[in-house]
Amino acid sequence: MDKIVQLKCVDRSKVARAIDEQAKKFLNLSGVEFLARLQRGEYEGVDNPAVSRLSHAAQLLN
């Protein structure tokens, strides 16, 4: 059985704006600061729903 896979384009600027808004709202950080900390591994093992959602969104920017 063949599966059909649909790919959607991601608007990186919208994702970046959403990360910025949510990081400010839930973590009191800019999106840029959140992404920098994420890249440095500062959120590894952190059990926080906001961090988890933002981390998943950040994967769309890669």
mmCIF file of the N, C-alpha and C atoms, coordinates in Angstrom:
data_MODEL
# 
_entry.id   MODEL 
# 
loop_
_atom_site.group_PDB 
_atom_site.id 
_atom_site.type_symbol 
_atom_site.label_atom_id 
_atom_site.label_alt_id 
_atom_site.label_comp_id 
_atom_site.label_asym_id 
_atom_site.label_entity_id 
_atom_site.label_seq_id 
_atom_site.pdbx_PDB_ins_code 
_atom_site.Cartn_x 
_atom_site.Cartn_y 
_atom_site.Cartn_z 
_atom_site.occupancy 
_atom_site.B_iso_or_equiv 
_atom_site.pdbx_formal_charge 
_atom_site.auth_seq_id 
_atom_site.auth_comp_id 
_atom_site.auth_asym_id 
_atom_site.auth_atom_id 
_atom_site.pdbx_PDB_model_num 
ATOM 1   N N  . MET A 1 1  ? 0.844  -1.171 0.000  1.00 0.00 ? 1  MET A N  1 
ATOM 2   C CA . MET A 1 1  ? 0.000  0.000  0.000  1.00 0.00 ? 1  MET A CA 1 
ATOM 3   C C  . MET A 1 1  ? 0.893  1.239  0.000  1.00 0.00 ? 1  MET A C  1 
ATOM 4   N N  . ASP A 1 2  ? 0.707  2.076  -0.974 1.00 0.00 ? 2  ASP A N  1 
ATOM 5   C CA . ASP A 1 2  ? 1.478  3.315  -1.061 1.00 0.00 ? 2  ASP A CA 1 
ATOM 6   C C  . ASP A 1 2  ? 0.843  4.393  -0.197 1.00 0.00 ? 2  ASP A C  1 
ATOM 7   N N  . LYS A 1 3  ? 1.684  5.162  0.442  1.00 0.00 ? 3  LYS A N  1 
ATOM 8   C CA . LYS A 1 3  ? 1.200  6.291  1.241  1.00 0.00 ? 3  LYS A CA 1 
ATOM 9   C C  . LYS A 1 3  ? 1.511  7.571  0.496  1.00 0.00 ? 3  LYS A C  1 
ATOM 10  N N  . ILE A 1 4  ? 0.595  8.492  0.556  1.00 0.00 ? 4  ILE A N  1 
ATOM 11  C CA . ILE A 1 4  ? 0.810  9.800  -0.046 1.00 0.00 ? 4  ILE A CA 1 
ATOM 12  C C  . ILE A 1 4  ? 1.293  10.742 1.045  1.00 0.00 ? 4  ILE A C  1 
ATOM 13  N N  . VAL A 1 5  ? 2.395  11.392 0.772  1.00 0.00 ? 5  VAL A N  1 
ATOM 14  C CA . VAL A 1 5  ? 2.962  12.340 1.727  1.00 0.00 ? 5  VAL A CA 1 
ATOM 15  C C  . VAL A 1 5  ? 2.828  13.734 1.144  1.00 0.00 ? 5  VAL A C  1 
ATOM 16  N N  . GLN A 1 6  ? 2.233  14.615 1.922  1.00 0.00 ? 6  GLN A N  1 
ATOM 17  C CA . GLN A 1 6  ? 2.103  15.999 1.482  1.00 0.00 ? 6  GLN A CA 1 
ATOM 18  C C  . GLN A 1 6  ? 3.086  16.854 2.268  1.00 0.00 ? 6  GLN A C  1 
ATOM 19  N N  . LEU A 1 7  ? 3.824  17.657 1.554  1.00 0.00 ? 7  LEU A N  1 
ATOM 20  C CA . LEU A 1 7  ? 4.771  18.566 2.188  1.00 0.00 ? 7  LEU A CA 1 
ATOM 21  C C  . LEU A 1 7  ? 4.203  19.969 2.154  1.00 0.00 ? 7  LEU A C  1 
ATOM 22  N N  . LYS A 1 8  ? 4.388  20.669 3.234  1.00 0.00 ? 8  LYS A N  1 
ATOM 23  C CA . LYS A 1 8  ? 3.932  22.052 3.294  1.00 0.00 ? 8  LYS A CA 1 
ATOM 24  C C  . LYS A 1 8  ? 5.134  22.960 3.473  1.00 0.00 ? 8  LYS A C  1 
ATOM 25  N N  . CYS A 1 9  ? 5.081  24.087 2.833  1.00 0.00 ? 9  CYS A N  1 
ATOM 26  C CA . CYS A 1 9  ? 6.142  25.077 2.999  1.00 0.00 ? 9  CYS A CA 1 
ATOM 27  C C  . CYS A 1 9  ? 5.956  25.778 4.338  1.00 0.00 ? 9  CYS A C  1 
ATOM 28  N N  . VAL A 1 10 ? 7.040  26.046 4.995  1.00 0.00 ? 10 VAL A N  1 
ATOM 29  C CA . VAL A 1 10 ? 7.003  26.737 6.277  1.00 0.00 ? 10 VAL A CA 1 
ATOM 30  C C  . VAL A 1 10 ? 7.460  28.173 6.054  1.00 0.00 ? 10 VAL A C  1 
ATOM 31  N N  . ASP A 1 11 ? 6.658  29.101 6.526  1.00 0.00 ? 11 ASP A N  1 
ATOM 32  C CA . ASP A 1 11 ? 7.040  30.513 6.469  1.00 0.00 ? 11 ASP A CA 1 
ATOM 33  C C  . ASP A 1 11 ? 7.925  30.784 7.682  1.00 0.00 ? 11 ASP A C  1 
ATOM 34  N N  . ARG A 1 12 ? 9.230  30.769 7.444  1.00 0.00 ? 12 ARG A N  1 
ATOM 35  C CA . ARG A 1 12 ? 10.198 30.911 8.536  1.00 0.00 ? 12 ARG A CA 1 
ATOM 36  C C  . ARG A 1 12 ? 10.022 32.212 9.306  1.00 0.00 ? 12 ARG A C  1 
ATOM 37  N N  . SER A 1 13 ? 9.639  33.276 8.632  1.00 0.00 ? 13 SER A N  1 
ATOM 38  C CA . SER A 1 13 ? 9.469  34.554 9.333  1.00 0.00 ? 13 SER A CA 1 
ATOM 39  C C  . SER A 1 13 ? 8.281  34.487 10.291 1.00 0.00 ? 13 SER A C  1 
ATOM 40  N N  . LYS A 1 14 ? 7.223  33.781 9.910  1.00 0.00 ? 14 LYS A N  1 
ATOM 41  C CA . LYS A 1 14 ? 6.067  33.626 10.811 1.00 0.00 ? 14 LYS A CA 1 
ATOM 42  C C  . LYS A 1 14 ? 6.430  32.767 12.013 1.00 0.00 ? 14 LYS A C  1 
ATOM 43  N N  . VAL A 1 15 ? 7.187  31.717 11.766 1.00 0.00 ? 15 VAL A N  1 
ATOM 44  C CA . VAL A 1 15 ? 7.621  30.851 12.865 1.00 0.00 ? 15 VAL A CA 1 
ATOM 45  C C  . VAL A 1 15 ? 8.509  31.636 13.825 1.00 0.00 ? 15 VAL A C  1 
ATOM 46  N N  . ALA A 1 16 ? 9.438  32.411 13.293 1.00 0.00 ? 16 ALA A N  1 
ATOM 47  C CA . ALA A 1 16 ? 10.337 33.210 14.135 1.00 0.00 ? 16 ALA A CA 1 
ATOM 48  C C  . ALA A 1 16 ? 9.556  34.230 14.957 1.00 0.00 ? 16 ALA A C  1 
ATOM 49  N N  . ARG A 1 17 ? 8.560  34.863 14.343 1.00 0.00 ? 17 ARG A N  1 
ATOM 50  C CA . ARG A 1 17 ? 7.729  35.830 15.084 1.00 0.00 ? 17 ARG A CA 1 
ATOM 51  C C  . ARG A 1 17 ? 6.942  35.136 16.186 1.00 0.00 ? 17 ARG A C  1 
ATOM 52  N N  . ALA A 1 18 ? 6.403  33.966 15.879 1.00 0.00 ? 18 ALA A N  1 
ATOM 53  C CA . ALA A 1 18 ? 5.641  33.219 16.885 1.00 0.00 ? 18 ALA A CA 1 
ATOM 54  C C  . ALA A 1 18 ? 6.537  32.801 18.050 1.00 0.00 ? 18 ALA A C  1 
ATOM 55  N N  . ILE A 1 19 ? 7.742  32.354 17.747 1.00 0.00 ? 19 ILE A N  1 
ATOM 56  C CA . ILE A 1 19 ? 8.688  31.986 18.805 1.00 0.00 ? 19 ILE A CA 1 
ATOM 57  C C  . ILE A 1 19 ? 9.009  33.204 19.657 1.00 0.00 ? 19 ILE A C  1 
ATOM 58  N N  . ASP A 1 20 ? 9.230  34.337 19.023 1.00 0.00 ? 20 ASP A N  1 
ATOM 59  C CA . ASP A 1 20 ? 9.537  35.562 19.759 1.00 0.00 ? 20 ASP A CA 1 
ATOM 60  C C  . ASP A 1 20 ? 8.384  35.942 20.686 1.00 0.00 ? 20 ASP A C  1 
ATOM 61  N N  . GLU A 1 21 ? 7.163  35.920 20.161 1.00 0.00 ? 21 GLU A N  1 
ATOM 62  C CA . GLU A 1 21 ? 5.991  36.280 20.973 1.00 0.00 ? 21 GLU A CA 1 
ATOM 63  C C  . GLU A 1 21 ? 5.818  35.339 22.157 1.00 0.00 ? 21 GLU A C  1 
ATOM 64  N N  . GLN A 1 22 ? 5.917  34.036 21.901 1.00 0.00 ? 22 GLN A N  1 
ATOM 65  C CA . GLN A 1 22 ? 5.695  33.063 22.963 1.00 0.00 ? 22 GLN A CA 1 
ATOM 66  C C  . GLN A 1 22 ? 6.837  33.042 23.980 1.00 0.00 ? 22 GLN A C  1 
ATOM 67  N N  . ALA A 1 23 ? 8.057  33.234 23.531 1.00 0.00 ? 23 ALA A N  1 
ATOM 68  C CA . ALA A 1 23 ? 9.189  33.288 24.463 1.00 0.00 ? 23 ALA A CA 1 
ATOM 69  C C  . ALA A 1 23 ? 9.048  34.491 25.387 1.00 0.00 ? 23 ALA A C  1 
ATOM 70  N N  . LYS A 1 24 ? 8.625  35.617 24.834 1.00 0.00 ? 24 LYS A N  1 
ATOM 71  C CA . LYS A 1 24 ? 8.412  36.808 25.667 1.00 0.00 ? 24 LYS A CA 1 
ATOM 72  C C  . LYS A 1 24 ? 7.290  36.568 26.668 1.00 0.00 ? 24 LYS A C  1 
ATOM 73  N N  . LYS A 1 25 ? 6.213  35.948 26.207 1.00 0.00 ? 25 LYS A N  1 
ATOM 74  C CA . LYS A 1 25 ? 5.039  35.735 27.058 1.00 0.00 ? 25 LYS A CA 1 
ATOM 75  C C  . LYS A 1 25 ? 5.312  34.742 28.192 1.00 0.00 ? 25 LYS A C  1 
ATOM 76  N N  . PHE A 1 26 ? 5.930  33.611 27.861 1.00 0.00 ? 26 PHE A N  1 
ATOM 77  C CA . PHE A 1 26 ? 6.065  32.542 28.843 1.00 0.00 ? 26 PHE A CA 1 
ATOM 78  C C  . PHE A 1 26 ? 7.417  32.479 29.547 1.00 0.00 ? 26 PHE A C  1 
ATOM 79  N N  . LEU A 1 27 ? 8.466  33.008 28.909 1.00 0.00 ? 27 LEU A N  1 
ATOM 80  C CA . LEU A 1 27 ? 9.804  32.887 29.493 1.00 0.00 ? 27 LEU A CA 1 
ATOM 81  C C  . LEU A 1 27 ? 10.455 34.229 29.784 1.00 0.00 ? 27 LEU A C  1 
ATOM 82  N N  . ASN A 1 28 ? 9.786  35.310 29.400 1.00 0.00 ? 28 ASN A N  1 
ATOM 83  C CA . ASN A 1 28 ? 10.315 36.657 29.593 1.00 0.00 ? 28 ASN A CA 1 
ATOM 84  C C  . ASN A 1 28 ? 11.674 36.826 28.899 1.00 0.00 ? 28 ASN A C  1 
ATOM 85  N N  . LEU A 1 29 ? 11.789 36.231 27.709 1.00 0.00 ? 29 LEU A N  1 
ATOM 86  C CA . LEU A 1 29 ? 13.004 36.305 26.889 1.00 0.00 ? 29 LEU A CA 1 
ATOM 87  C C  . LEU A 1 29 ? 12.607 36.665 25.464 1.00 0.00 ? 29 LEU A C  1 
ATOM 88  N N  . SER A 1 30 ? 13.537 37.218 24.725 1.00 0.00 ? 30 SER A N  1 
ATOM 89  C CA . SER A 1 30 ? 13.286 37.403 23.294 1.00 0.00 ? 30 SER A CA 1 
ATOM 90  C C  . SER A 1 30 ? 13.421 36.045 22.609 1.00 0.00 ? 30 SER A C  1 
ATOM 91  N N  . GLY A 1 31 ? 12.865 35.950 21.428 1.00 0.00 ? 31 GLY A N  1 
ATOM 92  C CA . GLY A 1 31 ? 13.004 34.723 20.656 1.00 0.00 ? 31 GLY A CA 1 
ATOM 93  C C  . GLY A 1 31 ? 14.450 34.426 20.331 1.00 0.00 ? 31 GLY A C  1 
ATOM 94  N N  . VAL A 1 32 ? 15.213 35.467 20.036 1.00 0.00 ? 32 VAL A N  1 
ATOM 95  C CA . VAL A 1 32 ? 16.636 35.295 19.718 1.00 0.00 ? 32 VAL A CA 1 
ATOM 96  C C  . VAL A 1 32 ? 17.382 34.723 20.922 1.00 0.00 ? 32 VAL A C  1 
ATOM 97  N N  . GLU A 1 33 ? 17.095 35.252 22.110 1.00 0.00 ? 33 GLU A N  1 
ATOM 98  C CA . GLU A 1 33 ? 17.755 34.751 23.321 1.00 0.00 ? 33 GLU A CA 1 
ATOM 99  C C  . GLU A 1 33 ? 17.338 33.309 23.602 1.00 0.00 ? 33 GLU A C  1 
ATOM 100 N N  . PHE A 1 34 ? 16.056 33.006 23.418 1.00 0.00 ? 34 PHE A N  1 
ATOM 101 C CA . PHE A 1 34 ? 15.604 31.624 23.610 1.00 0.00 ? 34 PHE A CA 1 
ATOM 102 C C  . PHE A 1 34 ? 16.352 30.680 22.673 1.00 0.00 ? 34 PHE A C  1 
ATOM 103 N N  . LEU A 1 35 ? 16.426 31.046 21.386 1.00 0.00 ? 35 LEU A N  1 
ATOM 104 C CA . LEU A 1 35 ? 17.099 30.192 20.406 1.00 0.00 ? 35 LEU A CA 1 
ATOM 105 C C  . LEU A 1 35 ? 18.581 30.023 20.722 1.00 0.00 ? 35 LEU A C  1 
ATOM 106 N N  . ALA A 1 36 ? 19.219 31.083 21.199 1.00 0.00 ? 36 ALA A N  1 
ATOM 107 C CA . ALA A 1 36 ? 20.638 30.998 21.566 1.00 0.00 ? 36 ALA A CA 1 
ATOM 108 C C  . ALA A 1 36 ? 20.823 30.040 22.743 1.00 0.00 ? 36 ALA A C  1 
ATOM 109 N N  . ARG A 1 37 ? 19.965 30.159 23.743 1.00 0.00 ? 37 ARG A N  1 
ATOM 110 C CA . ARG A 1 37 ? 20.054 29.260 24.898 1.00 0.00 ? 37 ARG A CA 1 
ATOM 111 C C  . ARG A 1 37 ? 19.760 27.822 24.495 1.00 0.00 ? 37 ARG A C  1 
ATOM 112 N N  . LEU A 1 38 ? 18.782 27.653 23.616 1.00 0.00 ? 38 LEU A N  1 
ATOM 113 C CA . LEU A 1 38 ? 18.445 26.317 23.130 1.00 0.00 ? 38 LEU A CA 1 
ATOM 114 C C  . LEU A 1 38 ? 19.640 25.700 22.414 1.00 0.00 ? 38 LEU A C  1 
ATOM 115 N N  . GLN A 1 39 ? 20.295 26.481 21.590 1.00 0.00 ? 39 GLN A N  1 
ATOM 116 C CA . GLN A 1 39 ? 21.458 25.998 20.842 1.00 0.00 ? 39 GLN A CA 1 
ATOM 117 C C  . GLN A 1 39 ? 22.613 25.625 21.773 1.00 0.00 ? 39 GLN A C  1 
ATOM 118 N N  . ARG A 1 40 ? 22.752 26.358 22.879 1.00 0.00 ? 40 ARG A N  1 
ATOM 119 C CA . ARG A 1 40 ? 23.817 26.053 23.854 1.00 0.00 ? 40 ARG A CA 1 
ATOM 120 C C  . ARG A 1 40 ? 23.468 24.851 24.733 1.00 0.00 ? 40 ARG A C  1 
ATOM 121 N N  . GLY A 1 41 ? 22.243 24.348 24.605 1.00 0.00 ? 41 GLY A N  1 
ATOM 122 C CA . GLY A 1 41 ? 21.840 23.177 25.378 1.00 0.00 ? 41 GLY A CA 1 
ATOM 123 C C  . GLY A 1 41 ? 21.322 23.486 26.761 1.00 0.00 ? 41 GLY A C  1 
ATOM 124 N N  . GLU A 1 42 ? 20.982 24.739 27.022 1.00 0.00 ? 42 GLU A N  1 
ATOM 125 C CA . GLU A 1 42 ? 20.541 25.123 28.363 1.00 0.00 ? 42 GLU A CA 1 
ATOM 126 C C  . GLU A 1 42 ? 19.169 24.564 28.736 1.00 0.00 ? 42 GLU A C  1 
ATOM 127 N N  . TYR A 1 43 ? 18.419 24.084 27.761 1.00 0.00 ? 43 TYR A N  1 
ATOM 128 C CA . TYR A 1 43 ? 17.080 23.573 28.051 1.00 0.00 ? 43 TYR A CA 1 
ATOM 129 C C  . TYR A 1 43 ? 17.004 22.054 28.022 1.00 0.00 ? 43 TYR A C  1 
ATOM 130 N N  . GLU A 1 44 ? 18.144 21.379 27.902 1.00 0.00 ? 44 GLU A N  1 
ATOM 131 C CA . GLU A 1 44 ? 18.138 19.918 27.911 1.00 0.00 ? 44 GLU A CA 1 
ATOM 132 C C  . GLU A 1 44 ? 17.659 19.421 29.269 1.00 0.00 ? 44 GLU A C  1 
ATOM 133 N N  . GLY A 1 45 ? 16.690 18.529 29.247 1.00 0.00 ? 45 GLY A N  1 
ATOM 134 C CA . GLY A 1 45 ? 16.166 17.955 30.475 1.00 0.00 ? 45 GLY A CA 1 
ATOM 135 C C  . GLY A 1 45 ? 15.186 18.837 31.221 1.00 0.00 ? 45 GLY A C  1 
ATOM 136 N N  . VAL A 1 46 ? 14.864 20.002 30.677 1.00 0.00 ? 46 VAL A N  1 
ATOM 137 C CA . VAL A 1 46 ? 13.915 20.901 31.334 1.00 0.00 ? 46 VAL A CA 1 
ATOM 138 C C  . VAL A 1 46 ? 12.502 20.412 31.042 1.00 0.00 ? 46 VAL A C  1 
ATOM 139 N N  . ASP A 1 47 ? 11.717 20.239 32.090 1.00 0.00 ? 47 ASP A N  1 
ATOM 140 C CA . ASP A 1 47 ? 10.340 19.772 31.944 1.00 0.00 ? 47 ASP A CA 1 
ATOM 141 C C  . ASP A 1 47 ? 9.398  20.967 32.052 1.00 0.00 ? 47 ASP A C  1 
ATOM 142 N N  . ASN A 1 48 ? 9.268  21.695 30.955 1.00 0.00 ? 48 ASN A N  1 
ATOM 143 C CA . ASN A 1 48 ? 8.426  22.886 30.919 1.00 0.00 ? 48 ASN A CA 1 
ATOM 144 C C  . ASN A 1 48 ? 7.661  22.853 29.598 1.00 0.00 ? 48 ASN A C  1 
ATOM 145 N N  . PRO A 1 49 ? 6.326  22.853 29.647 1.00 0.00 ? 49 PRO A N  1 
ATOM 146 C CA . PRO A 1 49 ? 5.545  22.769 28.408 1.00 0.00 ? 49 PRO A CA 1 
ATOM 147 C C  . PRO A 1 49 ? 5.858  23.888 27.414 1.00 0.00 ? 49 PRO A C  1 
ATOM 148 N N  . ALA A 1 50 ? 6.096  25.091 27.897 1.00 0.00 ? 50 ALA A N  1 
ATOM 149 C CA . ALA A 1 50 ? 6.399  26.212 26.996 1.00 0.00 ? 50 ALA A CA 1 
ATOM 150 C C  . ALA A 1 50 ? 7.732  25.982 26.291 1.00 0.00 ? 50 ALA A C  1 
ATOM 151 N N  . VAL A 1 51 ? 8.720  25.531 27.023 1.00 0.00 ? 51 VAL A N  1 
ATOM 152 C CA . VAL A 1 51 ? 10.033 25.249 26.430 1.00 0.00 ? 51 VAL A CA 1 
ATOM 153 C C  . VAL A 1 51 ? 9.902  24.129 25.403 1.00 0.00 ? 51 VAL A C  1 
ATOM 154 N N  . SER A 1 52 ? 9.123  23.130 25.723 1.00 0.00 ? 52 SER A N  1 
ATOM 155 C CA . SER A 1 52 ? 8.925  22.017 24.799 1.00 0.00 ? 52 SER A CA 1 
ATOM 156 C C  . SER A 1 52 ? 8.279  22.482 23.498 1.00 0.00 ? 52 SER A C  1 
ATOM 157 N N  . ARG A 1 53 ? 7.218  23.277 23.603 1.00 0.00 ? 53 ARG A N  1 
ATOM 158 C CA . ARG A 1 53 ? 6.535  23.781 22.399 1.00 0.00 ? 53 ARG A CA 1 
ATOM 159 C C  . ARG A 1 53 ? 7.457  24.672 21.576 1.00 0.00 ? 53 ARG A C  1 
ATOM 160 N N  . LEU A 1 54 ? 8.180  25.550 22.250 1.00 0.00 ? 54 LEU A N  1 
ATOM 161 C CA . LEU A 1 54 ? 9.088  26.443 21.535 1.00 0.00 ? 54 LEU A CA 1 
ATOM 162 C C  . LEU A 1 54 ? 10.232 25.667 20.882 1.00 0.00 ? 54 LEU A C  1 
ATOM 163 N N  . SER A 1 55 ? 10.704 24.635 21.538 1.00 0.00 ? 55 SER A N  1 
ATOM 164 C CA . SER A 1 55 ? 11.776 23.810 20.970 1.00 0.00 ? 55 SER A CA 1 
ATOM 165 C C  . SER A 1 55 ? 11.310 23.111 19.699 1.00 0.00 ? 55 SER A C  1 
ATOM 166 N N  . HIS A 1 56 ? 10.096 22.606 19.730 1.00 0.00 ? 56 HIS A N  1 
ATOM 167 C CA . HIS A 1 56 ? 9.549  21.957 18.535 1.00 0.00 ? 56 HIS A CA 1 
ATOM 168 C C  . HIS A 1 56 ? 9.377  22.969 17.403 1.00 0.00 ? 56 HIS A C  1 
ATOM 169 N N  . ALA A 1 57 ? 8.913  24.153 17.732 1.00 0.00 ? 57 ALA A N  1 
ATOM 170 C CA . ALA A 1 57 ? 8.761  25.195 16.709 1.00 0.00 ? 57 ALA A CA 1 
ATOM 171 C C  . ALA A 1 57 ? 10.119 25.584 16.138 1.00 0.00 ? 57 ALA A C  1 
ATOM 172 N N  . ALA A 1 58 ? 11.135 25.630 16.995 1.00 0.00 ? 58 ALA A N  1 
ATOM 173 C CA . ALA A 1 58 ? 12.477 26.015 16.545 1.00 0.00 ? 58 ALA A CA 1 
ATOM 174 C C  . ALA A 1 58 ? 13.025 25.027 15.522 1.00 0.00 ? 58 ALA A C  1 
ATOM 175 N N  . GLN A 1 59 ? 12.610 23.769 15.601 1.00 0.00 ? 59 GLN A N  1 
ATOM 176 C CA . GLN A 1 59 ? 13.064 22.775 14.629 1.00 0.00 ? 59 GLN A CA 1 
ATOM 177 C C  . GLN A 1 59 ? 12.613 23.137 13.217 1.00 0.00 ? 59 GLN A C  1 
ATOM 178 N N  . LEU A 1 60 ? 11.531 23.880 13.095 1.00 0.00 ? 60 LEU A N  1 
ATOM 179 C CA . LEU A 1 60 ? 11.048 24.301 11.778 1.00 0.00 ? 60 LEU A CA 1 
ATOM 180 C C  . LEU A 1 60 ? 11.970 25.334 11.141 1.00 0.00 ? 60 LEU A C  1 
ATOM 181 N N  . LEU A 1 61 ? 12.806 25.971 11.952 1.00 0.00 ? 61 LEU A N  1 
ATOM 182 C CA . LEU A 1 61 ? 13.721 26.984 11.428 1.00 0.00 ? 61 LEU A CA 1 
ATOM 183 C C  . LEU A 1 61 ? 15.006 26.369 10.882 1.00 0.00 ? 61 LEU A C  1 
ATOM 184 N N  . ASN A 1 62 ? 15.252 25.113 11.198 1.00 0.00 ? 62 ASN A N  1 
ATOM 185 C CA . ASN A 1 62 ? 16.482 24.444 10.738 1.00 0.00 ? 62 ASN A CA 1 
ATOM 186 C C  . ASN A 1 62 ? 16.337 23.961 9.316  1.00 0.00 ? 62 ASN A C  1 
# 
